[in-house]
Amino acid sequence: VSESAFDVLVLGAGPAGEVAAGRLAERGQSVALIEQELIGGECSFYACMPSKALLRPAEELAEVKRVPGAREAVTGSLDVDAALRRRDEVIHDLSDDAQLPWLEDRGIALVRDHGRLEGERCVRLDGGGALRAKRAVIIATGSVADLPSVPGLTEARPWTNRQATTAKRAPSSMIVLGGGVVGVEMAQAWATLGSRVTLIEPLPRLLSREEPFAGEQVADALRERGVDVRLVARARQVSRENGAVTLELEQDATGVGPATVTAEELLVAAGRKPRSEGIGLETVGLEGGEPIEVDEQLRVLGHDWLYAVGDVNGRALLTHMGKYQARIATDVILGGDSRIVSDGPASPRVVFTEPQVAAVGLTLELAEERGLRVTAVDHASDGTAGASFHGRNAGGISRLVIDDERRVVVGATFTGPDVAEWLHAATIAVVAEVPLEMLRHAAPSFPTRSEVWLRLLEKYGL
Ligand SMILES: Cc1cc2nc3c(=O)[nH]c(=O)nc-3n(C[C@H](O)[C@H](O)[C@H](O)COP(=O)(O)OP(=O)(O)OC[C@H]3O[C@@H](n4cnc5c(N)ncnc54)[C@H](O)[C@@H]3O)c2cc1C
């Protein structure tokens, strides 16, 4: 490509960039999609998809083992090689060929190169040439693992999500640094696939942004699977010798606790960094390295032709939220007046451990911090007739956080096996602000586990 002009240029073909390119092309725009690696981005190959493939076999096995009649049919143990083969199928052996017809059908010009802004409406390609945008440029370059500044960490060649989701065998032992979503999911996945896992979290609980019971239940479940969960533990130094990584921990205030952990691999799951460096932001007066600040229409502040969607803007590091942002941005580019209604920490979110944690809106703590007058109502997630078919002692808690003044649900958290699919009902209630007086007319089918909604509303007095 020497110099070509398109209506819109999209930089990065992860889920956010793909949705933006697809919607614009379907609405008659000429679009170039610039991607340096794989069409589908981090999500398809190194994040959402392979991580769920690694977690699913043990989850399914646990469910079957809870149901008498089916349980007796399980006579063997989890087949690790088959699980890893299935993961490879899900990520298409790191090939994006299957994505190409979708782009071709929409007439999207795919440019396989690293691109960077070069002033207004122009993207320079490392391989030579430049592209110009008549209407807009959308930045969708995503994020990378953030390595904390622990002495020796980089030299110890730690795993990031990339190695943790694509490894060809289970390491004999693994240290996971960070007890957020990626940390707990990967700790559970590899523990169930045969690794001896130690999970290190500096805060007093896992999944610290969720309701406290969520982190406690996930910690219990990890411990049941043999994971050594260490809370209030901070890494002080890392070294690698003779194929083993040793992590030195800071001692807690009482000076208690074994000071070192050694393992074959160390996975860093300590947050994400926006991929906003090396993409030419300085040529349009912006700074790289930080999340790209956008308004509620995903427009980069001060530039009416420039948009940023997905992880790179730091608003909500979730695939479905990046795709939502892409839908809003494309509406705006096409002349509409859409704007974000709900994202940030209140976004719908699922942790795919066993038990799963599915949440939307505010936790009780966050609602109180925001000065809302709220009541939390809880019910056992397995406390319905429908739940009895999902096995004995399936466990979990369901919580609604209700705004007593506006009489709407402002937050919901469900824990328990296979609760991810419950979340969308709560998302509708929270985002659409369905009045409680209407919500009680939505009768859940019998016998489904959704009857938990009845129990929760009854507890609130409805
Ligand atoms: C282990 C793990 C599990 C996860 N699980 C889930 C989950 O279950 N559900 C969920 O909703 N979210 C999950 N996430 C988060 C999810 O992966 C991200 O929110 C999502 O991938 C962000 O999409 P994106 O399009 O913004 O960026 P990305 O998926 O990061 O894609 C960005 C693309 O841009 C390309 N690119 C970057 N710079 C350039 C450049 N200069 N030129 C050309 N191309 C460039 C990159 O190569 C990449 O392909 C998970 C994350 C991790 C790490």
The ligand as an SDF file (V2000), in Angstrom:
LIG
                    3D

 53 58  0  0  0  0  0  0  0  0999 V2000
   -6.5720  -14.2890   30.5910 C   0  0  0  0  0  0  0  0  0  0  0  0
   -7.6580  -13.3220   30.2340 C   0  0  0  0  0  0  0  0  0  0  0  0
   -8.9670  -13.7570   30.1950 C   0  0  0  0  0  0  0  0  0  0  0  0
   -9.9920  -12.8910   29.8460 C   0  0  0  0  0  0  0  0  0  0  0  0
  -11.2560  -13.3640   29.8380 N   0  0  0  0  0  0  0  0  0  0  0  0
  -12.2660  -12.5350   29.4970 C   0  0  0  0  0  0  0  0  0  0  0  0
  -13.6020  -13.0160   29.4510 C   0  0  0  0  0  0  0  0  0  0  0  0
  -13.8790  -14.1840   29.7310 O   0  0  0  0  0  0  0  0  0  0  0  0
  -14.5840  -12.1600   29.0990 N   0  0  0  0  0  0  0  0  0  0  0  0
  -14.3200  -10.8450   28.7950 C   0  0  0  0  0  0  0  0  0  0  0  0
  -15.2550  -10.0920   28.4870 O   0  0  0  0  0  0  0  0  0  0  0  0
  -13.0550  -10.3610   28.8210 N   0  0  0  0  0  0  0  0  0  0  0  0
  -12.0330  -11.1720   29.1530 C   0  0  0  0  0  0  0  0  0  0  0  0
  -10.7520  -10.6940   29.1570 N   0  0  0  0  0  0  0  0  0  0  0  0
  -10.5050   -9.3010   28.7050 C   0  0  0  0  0  0  0  0  0  0  0  0
  -10.4920   -9.2420   27.1550 C   0  0  0  0  0  0  0  0  0  0  0  0
   -9.5120  -10.1200   26.6680 O   0  0  0  0  0  0  0  0  0  0  0  0
  -10.2130   -7.8330   26.6670 C   0  0  0  0  0  0  0  0  0  0  0  0
  -11.1160   -6.9320   27.2890 O   0  0  0  0  0  0  0  0  0  0  0  0
  -10.3660   -7.7340   25.1520 C   0  0  0  0  0  0  0  0  0  0  0  0
   -9.4840   -8.5900   24.4850 O   0  0  0  0  0  0  0  0  0  0  0  0
  -10.1290   -6.2940   24.6830 C   0  0  0  0  0  0  0  0  0  0  0  0
  -10.4040   -6.2090   23.3270 O   0  0  0  0  0  0  0  0  0  0  0  0
   -9.7350   -5.0770   22.4330 P   0  0  0  0  0  0  0  0  0  0  0  0
  -10.3400   -5.2190   21.0700 O   0  0  0  0  0  0  0  0  0  0  0  0
   -9.8350   -3.7740   23.1110 O   0  0  0  0  0  0  0  0  0  0  0  0
   -8.1720   -5.4110   22.4000 O   0  0  0  0  0  0  0  0  0  0  0  0
   -7.3100   -6.7260   22.1160 P   0  0  0  0  0  0  0  0  0  0  0  0
   -8.0980   -7.9570   22.1910 O   0  0  0  0  0  0  0  0  0  0  0  0
   -6.1090   -6.5680   22.9720 O   0  0  0  0  0  0  0  0  0  0  0  0
   -6.8780   -6.5460   20.5900 O   0  0  0  0  0  0  0  0  0  0  0  0
   -6.1010   -5.4580   20.1660 C   0  0  0  0  0  0  0  0  0  0  0  0
   -5.4830   -5.8080   18.8170 C   0  0  0  0  0  0  0  0  0  0  0  0
   -4.8000   -4.6630   18.3130 O   0  0  0  0  0  0  0  0  0  0  0  0
   -3.5910   -5.0840   17.6900 C   0  0  0  0  0  0  0  0  0  0  0  0
   -2.6670   -3.9420   17.6870 N   0  0  0  0  0  0  0  0  0  0  0  0
   -2.1950   -3.2970   18.7700 C   0  0  0  0  0  0  0  0  0  0  0  0
   -1.4120   -2.2540   18.3860 N   0  0  0  0  0  0  0  0  0  0  0  0
   -1.4010   -2.2620   17.0360 C   0  0  0  0  0  0  0  0  0  0  0  0
   -0.7770   -1.4250   16.0590 C   0  0  0  0  0  0  0  0  0  0  0  0
   -0.0510   -0.3610   16.4080 N   0  0  0  0  0  0  0  0  0  0  0  0
   -0.9560   -1.7370   14.7610 N   0  0  0  0  0  0  0  0  0  0  0  0
   -1.7100   -2.8000   14.4060 C   0  0  0  0  0  0  0  0  0  0  0  0
   -2.3300   -3.6160   15.2860 N   0  0  0  0  0  0  0  0  0  0  0  0
   -2.1780   -3.3370   16.5760 C   0  0  0  0  0  0  0  0  0  0  0  0
   -3.1210   -6.2260   18.5710 C   0  0  0  0  0  0  0  0  0  0  0  0
   -2.2270   -7.0550   17.8550 O   0  0  0  0  0  0  0  0  0  0  0  0
   -4.4470   -6.9160   18.8980 C   0  0  0  0  0  0  0  0  0  0  0  0
   -4.7580   -7.9240   17.9700 O   0  0  0  0  0  0  0  0  0  0  0  0
   -9.6990  -11.5380   29.5240 C   0  0  0  0  0  0  0  0  0  0  0  0
   -8.3830  -11.0790   29.5710 C   0  0  0  0  0  0  0  0  0  0  0  0
   -7.3660  -11.9470   29.9250 C   0  0  0  0  0  0  0  0  0  0  0  0
   -5.9560  -11.4300   29.9480 C   0  0  0  0  0  0  0  0  0  0  0  0
  1  2  1  0
  2  3  1  0
  2 52  2  0
  3  4  2  0
  4  5  1  0
  4 50  1  0
  5  6  2  0
  6  7  1  0
  6 13  1  0
  7  8  2  0
  7  9  1  0
  9 10  1  0
 10 11  2  0
 10 12  1  0
 12 13  2  0
 13 14  1  0
 14 15  1  0
 14 50  1  0
 15 16  1  0
 16 17  1  0
 16 18  1  0
 18 19  1  0
 18 20  1  0
 20 21  1  0
 20 22  1  0
 22 23  1  0
 23 24  1  0
 24 25  2  0
 24 26  1  0
 24 27  1  0
 27 28  1  0
 28 29  2  0
 28 30  1  0
 28 31  1  0
 31 32  1  0
 32 33  1  0
 33 34  1  0
 33 48  1  0
 34 35  1  0
 35 36  1  0
 35 46  1  0
 36 37  1  0
 36 45  1  0
 37 38  2  0
 38 39  1  0
 39 40  1  0
 39 45  2  0
 40 41  1  0
 40 42  2  0
 42 43  1  0
 43 44  2  0
 44 45  1  0
 46 47  1  0
 46 48  1  0
 48 49  1  0
 50 51  2  0
 51 52  1  0
 52 53  1  0
M  END
$$$$
